[in-house]
Amino acid sequence: MANKQSKSSNKIDTDKLDKIVAKARGEAEKRLDGYREQSLRLHTWICGRCGREFTRGNLHELTVHHKDHNHDNNPADGSNWENLCLYCHDNEHQRYVDKVRGFDGLTKEKTSTSATFNPFADLADKMKNGKS
């Protein structure tokens, strides 16, 4: 019996929680509507990464990315936004999470990304020898 009393006295006020959640969602929607609409008016309806073009029919797949990852930084000139498709937006955020966690790729070593072989290195010598 004592157990039942302690459980009933610790009831969660679901009405209060519902109001808090509804308020948070309303504020988030207001914030999203504001900068998304501004970005769609300012920037072209093309993904800034892959170049995919959007129309009114698929515009819901174009997202607004905050370049500095701060969703409260919404300058009126749109300088902190770029329009990205869903896939590129997800990729950008995953890259940011990896960077924050210290993951910088498959290896921690710095690898050379440029080619080291030059097929034309001795071309002048070969041409000289061929002419004479």
N, C-alpha and C positions, 0 to 999 in steps of 0.2 A: 504493500500500500504506500509506503514512504517513497518508493521509486516512482510510482504513478504521479504523485503530487509534485515531485521535483520536475518531472517531464512536462506536466501541464503548466507549471509556472514559467517555464522557459520557452513558451510558444513564440514562434517567429511571426511578427506582424507582416503578413503578406501584402496587405493594402499599402503599407508604408514602402515596402520594397518595390511593389509595382509602380508606385508614384516616382520613386527614385530612378528606376530603369526607364520609365516613359520620358521623364525629364531629360535624362542623359541621351536617349535616342533622338528626342526632338532637337536638342542642341547640336548633336552630331549631324543630323539631317540638314539643319539650317546652315551649318558651317560648310557641309559638302555642297549643297545647292549653290551657295554663294560663289565659291571659288571655281567650281566645275563649270558653271554657266559662264563666268568671266573668261576662263581659259578657252572654252569652246568658241567664244566670240573673238578672242584675241589671236589664237593660234589656228593653223590649218588643221583639218581633220585627217591628219596623216600621222602614223606612228613615228616618233622621233628616232627610233632605233632601226626597225625593219622596213620602214617605208610603206607599210600597208595603208591603203586609202579607205576611208569610211564615208558612208552615206547616212541619211536619216534612218534607213532600215537597220543598220548595224552599229549605230553610234553608241549604243549602250555597251559595246565591247571596247570602247576607247576610254581610257582612264587618265586622270590627271596625276602626275607624279611630282612630288616635291623634291627638287634637286638636292636640298640640304637635309632631307628626311624629317623636317620639322613641319608638322601639319598646321601649326599655328602661325607660320611665317607665310602670309598671303599678301604680298605687295600688289597694289592695284595695277601695276604695269605688267604683271605676270612673269617677272624675271626669275622667280623661284619655281616655276611650273614648266613641265613639258608633257605633251600628250603622248601616251604610250598605249599600245594594245595590251590586252590582259596578259598575254604571254611574256612580252618584254617587261611589263611592270612587275610581274612575279619574279622574273629573272633578276631584275635590278635590285629588288628587295632581298633576294637570297644572296646576291653578291655582297650587299651591305652587311647582312647578318654574318656572313663568312668573314668579312673584313674586321668587324667588331670582335669576333671570336678569335681572331689571329690566324685564320686560315687563309693562305695566299695562293692557293692552287694545289696541284697534286704533290709538289715537292717544296721543301723549304729552301732548296738550293736555287741560286740564280742560274738560269740556263740561257744559252745564247739562242736568240730567236732569228738571227740573220744567217744567211747562207755564207759558208766559208770558201766554197769552191767557186773559182772564176774560170769558166771555160775559155774566155778570151784573153787570159793573162799573157800568153806567149803568141798571140795572133800575129803581131808585127814581125816577129822572128820567122814564123812559118811562111808568111807572105814574102819576106825577103828571100828566103831559101827557095821558094817556089819560082820566083821570077828570075833568079840568076842561074 
